Amino acid sequence: MNVATGIAAAPLAESRIAVEGMRCAGCIARIERALGTLSGVASARVNFAAHLVMVHHATDLSADAISATIEQLGFRAHAVREEVASAAHDESRSLAKATAVAGFAAMNVMLLSVAIWSGAEGATRDLFHWLSALIALPAIAYAGRVFFISAARALRRGHTNMDVPISIGLLLTTAMSLYETATGGAHAYFDGAVMLLFFLLGGRLLDSMMRARAADGVTALLRRIPDSATVIAGDGRTITLPVARLVPGALVLVAAGERICVDGVVASGTAQVDRALVTGESVPEKVSQGDQVLAGTIPVDAPLTVRATAIGADTIIAEIARMMESAGQGKSRYVRIADRAARLYAPVVHSLAALSFIGWLLAGAGVHQSVMIAVAVLIITCPCALGLAVPIAQVVASGALMRRGVLVKDGAALERLTEVDTILFDKTGTVTMAGLKPIGGLPDDPAERCALIALARASTHPLARAIADGLGAIEAADAIDLREQPGMGLVAVIDGKPARLGRPDWVGVPAGEVQTATAFRWGDRPARLIRFADTLRADAPAAMPRLKAMGFAPILVSGDRYAPVAAIAARLGIMGVAGLSPAAKFALIERQAAAGKRVLMVGDGLNDGPALKRAHAAMAPATASDVGQLAADLVFFGEELGAVPTAIITARRTMAVVRQNFALAIGYNLLAVPLAIAGQVTPLIAAIAMSGSSLIVVANALRLARAAR
């Protein structure tokens, strides 16, 4: 409602528009600017990673009309009506084919070029030129379609994009090579054309593959929900239906160990529910009639009957997936260094080539000489060194980190990692090791240990599994009449004596203020209270001072209760925040971002997915859930939390080398371009100089191989 007028605001619809052809920050700005002026659009944000535009608009404005506006800018656009689209994977497959063709052609043309460089002349040289043309022309026509179609579409709409200068360079180099071949010239540049095409396609393929992996993170999350449900009909019969056919109010029967497929309220039954998918904590919580349960959680010890209140896209787990998808949009503001430079580079270079051609033509040089000088300008200013400045440093640094047990999934994350000023750590599975360990109460007597493990191995409860792991590989006693008391625990007869393992009050032991515990009684022996605690990663107490010395103030964030969170935070000497749901963690990072902070989120659980995606940079341990690993930018192996400061230090060194590489690339162009414009450089010398500048940049980046040692 508008407070000033007291009039309720008109409801807004949300549309997801898939856009093909976005290549740089200029594309993003044009789309957002055009949609911002469209009547009925409240907001429009581009998710560059997913090639989606999220638009909030008036209900009387259709998604098709929004798509038409985007297409007027020279892009292909359509509304996404399916929850999971495979467009990113389709694009990756298409780019992989084009890259393979260009690579095959480049290898063969380079082999032919070796003979020419070795001194072949006359008819032999002409033969090799024609053979190169026969290989290069079809390859350029097929593999170059990625750039030619995009450039043509933009030009038809009266716009330009990064594919326009790329297409001009490829076509002009190919045309001049064909002319030189047809007229018996000494030089042709088919090798340069196909090599340039191969490297351009390779970079675009890697970008597409990363976007496909980002989409997989959301897909993996949604796949955790069952596709079908057992429903109690009005006449009491149970029938199996697809979840998509359920309606609010349906009674869903959930067996022990089965994931709940809807958000709802417990209609009947009592059970311990594993909420790790939502909270990240492994300790189950007791629910009974009237309590709320969420899709994706699991009753571990007894069945439940749940009355559905939200289904499919309306569930909390679907909302988490949407948060993960929309969170990726925040990263679209951080344009890669190479893209920012390329926006200025392309028009300047091609203007210089055109002016060189016109100037020499007016000065009396022939068309052939003027074109050759223009081609030399284009080749010598080829953005190879500039384009390699960032990725080669990222590749070398990523290799160095990999040797230290840190996998860098996206090289651009190293740039973002240098910008973070706030670090948030999840507790369970990140600062602590996954799962709980018994810290007191386990029996010393061998017979009693055998009796206890007989019950522990018979249960799927997380605490029972922790007991079984803690006792190790000992032989279990024979248990008869073993059965489970729903919501309570296990009961059996072992060696003629009754035995119980479960809730302390059921076994007959007061738990007092112990937060996480179970109890065991065997025969007339005293009942045992078995207590559990999180286990810190071995180097966690040492990693926090390292981060503090680097200027950070780490914060522990968790969905767990206050007491265990406060205890872990105190041991680490950092601040802790407890009881945070996935949405609350997401909102915390949103508030930090609004305050100008750039957050590094370190988490492991599927429930951390939205926070990992929304953070400026994200890390996850290798033990993290599939979605946690997919949402993170970096994944560290082993049990050392020191990987976090190591990654930050390496990222800072990487960006220093990147800046040096840019200085080298720009310095090369400042020296070489005037010589080419003056006609002092042939295309062959230009190609050698261009390659030399790239080698200098590569050699400088190789110093990073020692960065993470």
Secondary structure, 3 states (H helix, E strand, C coil): CCCCCCCCCCCEEEEEEEEECCCCHHHHHHHHHHHHCCCCEEEEEEECCCCEEEEEEECCCCHHHHHHHHHCCCCEEEECCCCCCCHHHHHHHHHHHHHHHHHHHHHHHHHHHHHHHCCCCHHHHHHHHHHHHHHHHHHHHHHCHHHHHHHHHHHHCCCCCCHHHHHHHHHHHHHHHHHHHHCCCCCCCHHHHHHHHHHHHHHHHHHHHHHHHHHHHHHHHHCCCCCEEEEECCCCCEEEEEHHHCCCCCEEEECCCCCCCCEEEEEECCEEEECHHHHCCCCCEEECCCCEECCCCEECCCCEEEEEEECHHHCHHHHHHHHHHHHHHHHHHCCCHHHHHHHHHHHHHHHHHHHHHHHHHHCCCCHHHHHHHHHHHHHHCCCHHHHHHCHHHHHHHHHHHHHCCEEECCCHHHHHHHHCCEEEEEHHHHHECCCCEEEECCCCCHHHHHHHHHHHCCCCCHHHHHHHHHHCCCCCCCEEEEEEECCCEEEEEECCEEEEEECHHHHCCCCCCCCCEEEEEECCCCCEEEEEECCECCCHHHHHHHHHHCCCCCEEECCCCHHHHHHHHHHHCCEEECCCCHHHHHHHHHHHHHCCCCEEEECCCHHHHHHHHHCCEEEEECCCCHHHHHHCCEEECCCCCCHHHHHHHHHHHHHHHHHHHHHHHHHHHHHHHHHHHCCCCCHHHHHHHHHHHHHHHHHHHHHHHHCCC
